[in-house]
Amino acid sequence: MNAGIHDITADLDSMIYRVTLDSYRRNVEEILRTIQEKTQSRLIWATTTPVIGPRTGMLNIRRNEDVRAYNEAAVGVAQVLGVEIDDLYAVTMQSNPNEIVTPDGVHFTDEGSVLLGKAVADFLRG
């Protein structure tokens, strides 16, 4: 599972985030603990993929430095809870992100989607 790309969105004028980093950390912990307590499922945290360049909409902004900070918080929580981590951020960055991410900076080309799909499948098989 993953959550985060919408949480890191900040208001362009005030730079107030939809979800603060502390709130995000608490939310991830609550979500992961709830899943662990209520299911016997294999639980895997997938890191949020990068934002290539600061991407601004009409009223908001997403920045890769925020993706890194929020990923770090989520990974820390997942590690404490013994949740497996599939680092899709690293998979993206180790390829050529400028070629596999569309011009909007967050979505993937067909090639990028295949790359990430293969990475997830390989992780699940491993």
ROSE-503593 format. One record per atom (N, C-alpha, C): residue in one letter; x, y, z; atom name; residue number from 1. Coordinates in nm, 2 decimals. Example, Ala and Ser with C-alpha at 12.3 -4.5 7.8 and 13.67 -1.06 7.14 Angstrom:
% residues 2
('A', (1.32, -0.57, 0.78), 'N', 1);
('A', (1.23, -0.45, 0.78), 'CA', 1);
('A', (1.32, -0.33, 0.78), 'C', 1);
('S', (1.28, -0.22, 0.71), 'N', 2);
('S', (1.37, -0.11, 0.71), 'CA', 2);
('S', (1.29, 0.00, 0.79), 'C', 2);
***
This chain:
% residues 126
('M', (0.08, -0.12, 0.00), 'N', 1);
('M', (0.00, 0.00, 0.00), 'CA', 1);
('M', (0.09, 0.12, 0.00), 'C', 1);
('N', (0.03, 0.23, -0.03), 'N', 2);
('N', (0.09, 0.36, -0.04), 'CA', 2);
('N', (-0.01, 0.47, -0.01), 'C', 2);
('A', (0.04, 0.58, 0.04), 'N', 3);
('A', (-0.04, 0.70, 0.05), 'CA', 3);
('A', (0.06, 0.81, 0.06), 'C', 3);
('G', (0.03, 0.93, 0.00), 'N', 4);
('G', (0.13, 1.03, 0.02), 'CA', 4);
('G', (0.13, 1.14, -0.09), 'C', 4);
('I', (0.12, 1.11, -0.22), 'N', 5);
('I', (0.14, 1.21, -0.32), 'CA', 5);
('I', (0.04, 1.33, -0.30), 'C', 5);
('H', (-0.08, 1.30, -0.26), 'N', 6);
('H', (-0.17, 1.41, -0.24), 'CA', 6);
('H', (-0.15, 1.48, -0.11), 'C', 6);
('D', (-0.10, 1.41, -0.01), 'N', 7);
('D', (-0.07, 1.47, 0.12), 'CA', 7);
('D', (0.03, 1.57, 0.12), 'C', 7);
('I', (0.13, 1.56, 0.03), 'N', 8);
('I', (0.24, 1.65, 0.03), 'CA', 8);
('I', (0.21, 1.78, -0.05), 'C', 8);
('T', (0.09, 1.79, -0.11), 'N', 9);
('T', (0.05, 1.91, -0.18), 'CA', 9);
('T', (0.04, 2.02, -0.09), 'C', 9);
('A', (0.10, 2.13, -0.13), 'N', 10);
('A', (0.10, 2.26, -0.04), 'CA', 10);
('A', (0.03, 2.37, -0.12), 'C', 10);
('D', (-0.03, 2.46, -0.05), 'N', 11);
('D', (-0.09, 2.58, -0.10), 'CA', 11);
('D', (0.02, 2.66, -0.16), 'C', 11);
('L', (0.01, 2.71, -0.28), 'N', 12);
('L', (0.12, 2.78, -0.34), 'CA', 12);
('L', (0.15, 2.91, -0.27), 'C', 12);
('D', (0.06, 2.98, -0.22), 'N', 13);
('D', (0.08, 3.11, -0.15), 'CA', 13);
('D', (0.13, 3.09, -0.01), 'C', 13);
('S', (0.07, 3.01, 0.07), 'N', 14);
('S', (0.10, 2.99, 0.21), 'CA', 14);
('S', (0.20, 2.88, 0.24), 'C', 14);
('M', (0.22, 2.79, 0.15), 'N', 15);
('M', (0.30, 2.67, 0.17), 'CA', 15);
('M', (0.25, 2.59, 0.29), 'C', 15);
('I', (0.12, 2.59, 0.31), 'N', 16);
('I', (0.06, 2.50, 0.41), 'CA', 16);
('I', (0.02, 2.37, 0.34), 'C', 16);
('Y', (0.06, 2.26, 0.40), 'N', 17);
('Y', (0.04, 2.13, 0.34), 'CA', 17);
('Y', (-0.10, 2.08, 0.37), 'C', 17);
('R', (-0.15, 2.00, 0.28), 'N', 18);
('R', (-0.28, 1.93, 0.30), 'CA', 18);
('R', (-0.27, 1.85, 0.43), 'C', 18);
('V', (-0.16, 1.78, 0.45), 'N', 19);
('V', (-0.14, 1.70, 0.57), 'CA', 19);
('V', (0.01, 1.73, 0.61), 'C', 19);
('T', (0.02, 1.78, 0.74), 'N', 20);
('T', (0.16, 1.80, 0.79), 'CA', 20);
('T', (0.24, 1.67, 0.80), 'C', 20);
('L', (0.37, 1.69, 0.80), 'N', 21);
('L', (0.45, 1.57, 0.81), 'CA', 21);
('L', (0.42, 1.49, 0.94), 'C', 21);
('D', (0.40, 1.56, 1.05), 'N', 22);
('D', (0.37, 1.49, 1.18), 'CA', 22);
('D', (0.24, 1.41, 1.17), 'C', 22);
('S', (0.14, 1.48, 1.11), 'N', 23);
('S', (0.01, 1.41, 1.09), 'CA', 23);
('S', (0.02, 1.30, 0.99), 'C', 23);
('Y', (0.10, 1.31, 0.89), 'N', 24);
('Y', (0.12, 1.20, 0.79), 'CA', 24);
('Y', (0.18, 1.08, 0.87), 'C', 24);
('R', (0.28, 1.11, 0.94), 'N', 25);
('R', (0.35, 1.00, 1.02), 'CA', 25);
('R', (0.25, 0.93, 1.11), 'C', 25);
('R', (0.17, 1.00, 1.18), 'N', 26);
('R', (0.06, 0.94, 1.27), 'CA', 26);
('R', (-0.04, 0.86, 1.18), 'C', 26);
('N', (-0.08, 0.92, 1.07), 'N', 27);
('N', (-0.18, 0.85, 0.99), 'CA', 27);
('N', (-0.13, 0.72, 0.93), 'C', 27);
('V', (0.00, 0.72, 0.88), 'N', 28);
('V', (0.06, 0.60, 0.83), 'CA', 28);
('V', (0.06, 0.49, 0.94), 'C', 28);
('E', (0.11, 0.54, 1.06), 'N', 29);
('E', (0.11, 0.44, 1.17), 'CA', 29);
('E', (-0.02, 0.38, 1.20), 'C', 29);
('E', (-0.13, 0.46, 1.21), 'N', 30);
('E', (-0.26, 0.41, 1.24), 'CA', 30);
('E', (-0.31, 0.32, 1.13), 'C', 30);
('I', (-0.29, 0.36, 1.00), 'N', 31);
('I', (-0.33, 0.27, 0.89), 'CA', 31);
('I', (-0.26, 0.13, 0.90), 'C', 31);
('L', (-0.13, 0.14, 0.91), 'N', 32);
('L', (-0.05, 0.01, 0.91), 'CA', 32);
('L', (-0.09, -0.07, 1.03), 'C', 32);
('R', (-0.10, -0.01, 1.15), 'N', 33);
('R', (-0.14, -0.09, 1.27), 'CA', 33);
('R', (-0.28, -0.15, 1.25), 'C', 33);
('T', (-0.37, -0.08, 1.20), 'N', 34);
('T', (-0.50, -0.13, 1.18), 'CA', 34);
('T', (-0.51, -0.25, 1.09), 'C', 34);
('I', (-0.43, -0.24, 0.98), 'N', 35);
('I', (-0.43, -0.35, 0.88), 'CA', 35);
('I', (-0.36, -0.47, 0.95), 'C', 35);
('Q', (-0.26, -0.45, 1.02), 'N', 36);
('Q', (-0.19, -0.56, 1.09), 'CA', 36);
('Q', (-0.28, -0.63, 1.19), 'C', 36);
('E', (-0.36, -0.55, 1.27), 'N', 37);
('E', (-0.45, -0.60, 1.37), 'CA', 37);
('E', (-0.57, -0.67, 1.31), 'C', 37);
('K', (-0.62, -0.62, 1.20), 'N', 38);
('K', (-0.75, -0.67, 1.15), 'CA', 38);
('K', (-0.73, -0.78, 1.04), 'C', 38);
('T', (-0.61, -0.80, 0.98), 'N', 39);
('T', (-0.60, -0.89, 0.87), 'CA', 39);
('T', (-0.47, -0.98, 0.90), 'C', 39);
('Q', (-0.47, -1.08, 0.82), 'N', 40);
('Q', (-0.35, -1.17, 0.82), 'CA', 40);
('Q', (-0.27, -1.15, 0.69), 'C', 40);
('S', (-0.30, -1.04, 0.62), 'N', 41);
('S', (-0.24, -1.01, 0.49), 'CA', 41);
('S', (-0.09, -0.98, 0.50), 'C', 41);
('R', (-0.02, -1.01, 0.40), 'N', 42);
('R', (0.12, -0.97, 0.38), 'CA', 42);
('R', (0.11, -0.82, 0.35), 'C', 42);
('L', (0.17, -0.74, 0.44), 'N', 43);
('L', (0.16, -0.59, 0.43), 'CA', 43);
('L', (0.30, -0.54, 0.37), 'C', 43);
('I', (0.29, -0.46, 0.27), 'N', 44);
('I', (0.41, -0.40, 0.20), 'CA', 44);
('I', (0.38, -0.25, 0.19), 'C', 44);
('W', (0.47, -0.17, 0.23), 'N', 45);
('W', (0.46, -0.03, 0.21), 'CA', 45);
('W', (0.54, 0.00, 0.08), 'C', 45);
('A', (0.48, 0.07, -0.01), 'N', 46);
('A', (0.55, 0.12, -0.13), 'CA', 46);
('A', (0.58, 0.26, -0.12), 'C', 46);
('T', (0.70, 0.30, -0.13), 'N', 47);
('T', (0.73, 0.44, -0.12), 'CA', 47);
('T', (0.67, 0.52, -0.23), 'C', 47);
('T', (0.64, 0.65, -0.21), 'N', 48);
('T', (0.59, 0.74, -0.31), 'CA', 48);
('T', (0.69, 0.77, -0.41), 'C', 48);
('T', (0.65, 0.77, -0.54), 'N', 49);
('T', (0.75, 0.79, -0.64), 'CA', 49);
('T', (0.77, 0.95, -0.65), 'C', 49);
('P', (0.89, 0.98, -0.71), 'N', 50);
('P', (0.93, 1.12, -0.71), 'CA', 50);
('P', (0.84, 1.22, -0.79), 'C', 50);
('V', (0.85, 1.34, -0.75), 'N', 51);
('V', (0.80, 1.45, -0.83), 'CA', 51);
('V', (0.92, 1.51, -0.91), 'C', 51);
('I', (0.91, 1.50, -1.04), 'N', 52);
('I', (1.03, 1.54, -1.12), 'CA', 52);
('I', (1.01, 1.69, -1.15), 'C', 52);
('G', (1.09, 1.77, -1.08), 'N', 53);
('G', (1.08, 1.92, -1.08), 'CA', 53);
('G', (0.97, 1.97, -0.99), 'C', 53);
('P', (0.97, 2.09, -0.94), 'N', 54);
('P', (0.86, 2.14, -0.87), 'CA', 54);
('P', (0.74, 2.15, -0.96), 'C', 54);
('R', (0.63, 2.10, -0.93), 'N', 55);
('R', (0.51, 2.10, -1.01), 'CA', 55);
('R', (0.41, 2.18, -0.95), 'C', 55);
('T', (0.37, 2.29, -1.02), 'N', 56);
('T', (0.27, 2.38, -0.97), 'CA', 56);
('T', (0.14, 2.36, -1.05), 'C', 56);
('G', (0.03, 2.36, -0.98), 'N', 57);
('G', (-0.10, 2.37, -1.04), 'CA', 57);
('G', (-0.14, 2.51, -1.02), 'C', 57);
('M', (-0.27, 2.54, -1.05), 'N', 58);
('M', (-0.31, 2.68, -1.03), 'CA', 58);
('M', (-0.30, 2.73, -0.89), 'C', 58);
('L', (-0.32, 2.64, -0.79), 'N', 59);
('L', (-0.33, 2.68, -0.65), 'CA', 59);
('L', (-0.23, 2.61, -0.56), 'C', 59);
('N', (-0.16, 2.51, -0.61), 'N', 60);
('N', (-0.08, 2.43, -0.53), 'CA', 60);
('N', (0.05, 2.39, -0.59), 'C', 60);
('I', (0.14, 2.33, -0.51), 'N', 61);
('I', (0.27, 2.29, -0.55), 'CA', 61);
('I', (0.30, 2.15, -0.49), 'C', 61);
('R', (0.38, 2.07, -0.56), 'N', 62);
('R', (0.44, 1.94, -0.51), 'CA', 62);
('R', (0.58, 1.95, -0.54), 'C', 62);
('R', (0.66, 1.91, -0.44), 'N', 63);
('R', (0.81, 1.92, -0.45), 'CA', 63);
('R', (0.87, 1.79, -0.41), 'C', 63);
('N', (0.98, 1.75, -0.48), 'N', 64);
('N', (1.04, 1.62, -0.46), 'CA', 64);
('N', (1.10, 1.62, -0.32), 'C', 64);
('E', (1.15, 1.73, -0.27), 'N', 65);
('E', (1.21, 1.73, -0.13), 'CA', 65);
('E', (1.10, 1.69, -0.03), 'C', 65);
('D', (0.98, 1.72, -0.06), 'N', 66);
('D', (0.87, 1.68, 0.03), 'CA', 66);
('D', (0.85, 1.53, 0.02), 'C', 66);
('V', (0.85, 1.48, -0.10), 'N', 67);
('V', (0.83, 1.34, -0.12), 'CA', 67);
('V', (0.94, 1.26, -0.04), 'C', 67);
('R', (1.06, 1.31, -0.05), 'N', 68);
('R', (1.17, 1.24, 0.03), 'CA', 68);
('R', (1.14, 1.25, 0.18), 'C', 68);
('A', (1.10, 1.36, 0.23), 'N', 69);
('A', (1.08, 1.37, 0.37), 'CA', 69);
('A', (0.96, 1.28, 0.42), 'C', 69);
('Y', (0.85, 1.28, 0.34), 'N', 70);
('Y', (0.74, 1.20, 0.38), 'CA', 70);
('Y', (0.77, 1.05, 0.36), 'C', 70);
('N', (0.85, 1.02, 0.26), 'N', 71);
('N', (0.89, 0.88, 0.24), 'CA', 71);
('N', (0.97, 0.84, 0.36), 'C', 71);
('E', (1.06, 0.92, 0.41), 'N', 72);
('E', (1.15, 0.89, 0.52), 'CA', 72);
('E', (1.06, 0.86, 0.65), 'C', 72);
('A', (0.96, 0.95, 0.67), 'N', 73);
('A', (0.87, 0.93, 0.78), 'CA', 73);
('A', (0.80, 0.80, 0.77), 'C', 73);
('A', (0.74, 0.77, 0.65), 'N', 74);
('A', (0.66, 0.64, 0.64), 'CA', 74);
('A', (0.75, 0.52, 0.65), 'C', 74);
('V', (0.87, 0.52, 0.59), 'N', 75);
('V', (0.96, 0.41, 0.60), 'CA', 75);
('V', (1.00, 0.39, 0.75), 'C', 75);
('G', (1.02, 0.49, 0.82), 'N', 76);
('G', (1.06, 0.48, 0.96), 'CA', 76);
('G', (0.94, 0.41, 1.04), 'C', 76);
('V', (0.82, 0.45, 1.01), 'N', 77);
('V', (0.71, 0.38, 1.08), 'CA', 77);
('V', (0.70, 0.24, 1.04), 'C', 77);
('A', (0.71, 0.21, 0.91), 'N', 78);
('A', (0.70, 0.07, 0.86), 'CA', 78);
('A', (0.81, -0.02, 0.92), 'C', 78);
('Q', (0.93, 0.04, 0.93), 'N', 79);
('Q', (1.04, -0.04, 0.98), 'CA', 79);
('Q', (1.01, -0.08, 1.13), 'C', 79);
('V', (0.96, 0.02, 1.21), 'N', 80);
('V', (0.93, -0.01, 1.35), 'CA', 80);
('V', (0.82, -0.12, 1.36), 'C', 80);
('L', (0.73, -0.12, 1.27), 'N', 81);
('L', (0.62, -0.21, 1.27), 'CA', 81);
('L', (0.65, -0.34, 1.20), 'C', 81);
('G', (0.77, -0.36, 1.14), 'N', 82);
('G', (0.80, -0.48, 1.08), 'CA', 82);
('G', (0.74, -0.50, 0.94), 'C', 82);
('V', (0.70, -0.39, 0.88), 'N', 83);
('V', (0.63, -0.39, 0.75), 'CA', 83);
('V', (0.74, -0.39, 0.64), 'C', 83);
('E', (0.72, -0.48, 0.54), 'N', 84);
('E', (0.81, -0.48, 0.42), 'CA', 84);
('E', (0.81, -0.35, 0.35), 'C', 84);
('I', (0.91, -0.31, 0.28), 'N', 85);
('I', (0.92, -0.18, 0.21), 'CA', 85);
('I', (0.96, -0.21, 0.07), 'C', 85);
('D', (0.88, -0.17, -0.03), 'N', 86);
('D', (0.91, -0.17, -0.17), 'CA', 86);
('D', (0.95, -0.03, -0.21), 'C', 86);
('D', (1.07, 0.00, -0.24), 'N', 87);
('D', (1.12, 0.13, -0.26), 'CA', 87);
('D', (1.10, 0.17, -0.41), 'C', 87);
('L', (0.98, 0.21, -0.44), 'N', 88);
('L', (0.95, 0.25, -0.58), 'CA', 88);
('L', (1.01, 0.39, -0.61), 'C', 88);
('Y', (1.04, 0.47, -0.51), 'N', 89);
('Y', (1.11, 0.60, -0.53), 'CA', 89);
('Y', (1.25, 0.56, -0.59), 'C', 89);
('A', (1.32, 0.47, -0.53), 'N', 90);
('A', (1.45, 0.44, -0.57), 'CA', 90);
('A', (1.45, 0.37, -0.71), 'C', 90);
('V', (1.35, 0.29, -0.74), 'N', 91);
('V', (1.34, 0.23, -0.87), 'CA', 91);
('V', (1.33, 0.34, -0.98), 'C', 91);
('T', (1.24, 0.43, -0.95), 'N', 92);
('T', (1.23, 0.54, -1.05), 'CA', 92);
('T', (1.35, 0.62, -1.06), 'C', 92);
('M', (1.42, 0.66, -0.95), 'N', 93);
('M', (1.54, 0.75, -0.96), 'CA', 93);
('M', (1.66, 0.67, -1.02), 'C', 93);
('Q', (1.66, 0.54, -1.01), 'N', 94);
('Q', (1.77, 0.46, -1.06), 'CA', 94);
('Q', (1.76, 0.44, -1.21), 'C', 94);
('S', (1.64, 0.47, -1.26), 'N', 95);
('S', (1.62, 0.46, -1.41), 'CA', 95);
('S', (1.65, 0.60, -1.46), 'C', 95);
('N', (1.59, 0.64, -1.57), 'N', 96);
('N', (1.60, 0.78, -1.62), 'CA', 96);
('N', (1.47, 0.84, -1.60), 'C', 96);
('P', (1.45, 0.91, -1.48), 'N', 97);
('P', (1.31, 0.96, -1.45), 'CA', 97);
('P', (1.26, 1.06, -1.55), 'C', 97);
('N', (1.35, 1.14, -1.61), 'N', 98);
('N', (1.30, 1.24, -1.71), 'CA', 98);
('N', (1.24, 1.17, -1.83), 'C', 98);
('E', (1.27, 1.05, -1.86), 'N', 99);
('E', (1.22, 0.98, -1.97), 'CA', 99);
('E', (1.10, 0.89, -1.94), 'C', 99);
('I', (1.08, 0.86, -1.81), 'N', 100);
('I', (0.97, 0.77, -1.78), 'CA', 100);
('I', (0.86, 0.84, -1.70), 'C', 100);
('V', (0.88, 0.96, -1.67), 'N', 101);
('V', (0.77, 1.04, -1.60), 'CA', 101);
('V', (0.72, 1.14, -1.71), 'C', 101);
('T', (0.59, 1.16, -1.71), 'N', 102);
('T', (0.53, 1.25, -1.81), 'CA', 102);
('T', (0.56, 1.39, -1.77), 'C', 102);
('P', (0.53, 1.48, -1.86), 'N', 103);
('P', (0.56, 1.63, -1.84), 'CA', 103);
('P', (0.49, 1.68, -1.71), 'C', 103);
('D', (0.38, 1.62, -1.66), 'N', 104);
('D', (0.32, 1.67, -1.54), 'CA', 104);
('D', (0.41, 1.65, -1.41), 'C', 104);
('G', (0.51, 1.57, -1.43), 'N', 105);
('G', (0.61, 1.54, -1.32), 'CA', 105);
('G', (0.57, 1.44, -1.22), 'C', 105);
('V', (0.45, 1.38, -1.23), 'N', 106);
('V', (0.41, 1.28, -1.13), 'CA', 106);
('V', (0.36, 1.15, -1.19), 'C', 106);
('H', (0.30, 1.15, -1.31), 'N', 107);
('H', (0.25, 1.03, -1.38), 'CA', 107);
('H', (0.36, 0.97, -1.47), 'C', 107);
('F', (0.33, 0.84, -1.50), 'N', 108);
('F', (0.44, 0.77, -1.58), 'CA', 108);
('F', (0.40, 0.74, -1.72), 'C', 108);
('T', (0.50, 0.74, -1.81), 'N', 109);
('T', (0.48, 0.70, -1.94), 'CA', 109);
('T', (0.45, 0.55, -1.94), 'C', 109);
('D', (0.41, 0.49, -2.06), 'N', 110);
('D', (0.39, 0.35, -2.07), 'CA', 110);
('D', (0.52, 0.27, -2.02), 'C', 110);
('E', (0.63, 0.32, -2.07), 'N', 111);
('E', (0.76, 0.26, -2.03), 'CA', 111);
('E', (0.78, 0.26, -1.88), 'C', 111);
('G', (0.75, 0.38, -1.82), 'N', 112);
('G', (0.76, 0.39, -1.67), 'CA', 112);
('G', (0.67, 0.30, -1.60), 'C', 112);
('S', (0.54, 0.29, -1.65), 'N', 113);
('S', (0.45, 0.20, -1.59), 'CA', 113);
('S', (0.49, 0.05, -1.59), 'C', 113);
('V', (0.55, 0.01, -1.71), 'N', 114);
('V', (0.60, -0.12, -1.72), 'CA', 114);
('V', (0.72, -0.15, -1.62), 'C', 114);
('L', (0.80, -0.05, -1.61), 'N', 115);
('L', (0.92, -0.06, -1.52), 'CA', 115);
('L', (0.87, -0.08, -1.37), 'C', 115);
('L', (0.77, 0.01, -1.33), 'N', 116);
('L', (0.72, 0.00, -1.20), 'CA', 116);
('L', (0.65, -0.13, -1.17), 'C', 116);
('G', (0.57, -0.17, -1.27), 'N', 117);
('G', (0.49, -0.30, -1.26), 'CA', 117);
('G', (0.58, -0.42, -1.25), 'C', 117);
('K', (0.69, -0.42, -1.32), 'N', 118);
('K', (0.79, -0.53, -1.31), 'CA', 118);
('K', (0.86, -0.52, -1.17), 'C', 118);
('A', (0.89, -0.40, -1.13), 'N', 119);
('A', (0.95, -0.39, -1.00), 'CA', 119);
('A', (0.86, -0.44, -0.89), 'C', 119);
('V', (0.74, -0.41, -0.89), 'N', 120);
('V', (0.64, -0.46, -0.79), 'CA', 120);
('V', (0.63, -0.61, -0.80), 'C', 120);
('A', (0.62, -0.67, -0.92), 'N', 121);
('A', (0.61, -0.81, -0.94), 'CA', 121);
('A', (0.73, -0.88, -0.89), 'C', 121);
('D', (0.85, -0.83, -0.92), 'N', 122);
('D', (0.97, -0.89, -0.87), 'CA', 122);
('D', (0.98, -0.89, -0.72), 'C', 122);
('F', (0.93, -0.78, -0.66), 'N', 123);
('F', (0.94, -0.76, -0.51), 'CA', 123);
('F', (0.84, -0.87, -0.45), 'C', 123);
('L', (0.73, -0.89, -0.51), 'N', 124);
('L', (0.63, -0.98, -0.46), 'CA', 124);
('L', (0.68, -1.13, -0.47), 'C', 124);
('R', (0.75, -1.15, -0.58), 'N', 125);
('R', (0.80, -1.29, -0.60), 'CA', 125);
('R', (0.92, -1.31, -0.51), 'C', 125);
('G', (1.00, -1.21, -0.48), 'N', 126);
('G', (1.12, -1.22, -0.40), 'CA', 126);
('G', (1.09, -1.25, -0.26), 'C', 126);
***
